């Protein structure tokens, strides 16, 4: 997991966010779902504070 994480952080410069999410979902779907829920909740929070 840690070697994959360092590769993910090191190779993050040229990769798309969808590819990173795909790697996270493939390795550990629970963490992927939690991360996706956090992104959605944060975007809702930002949207509600803007208006």
Steps between C-alpha positions, in 0.01 A plus 500: 500500500776747593699436184185548295425819693846644438471413132161667500635817664817500292318441172217738579645780290405360160200285585133590496290493817279229348798266467596566863143427615502182293822385670355574844175315420693204361728471806247571773137572404404610853757780504391596148135532605595703810721727290228547238242581770741751657553673163124519439427632849780757475373622164146534642643691797691735269192552282276581797749749644539675167129577462 
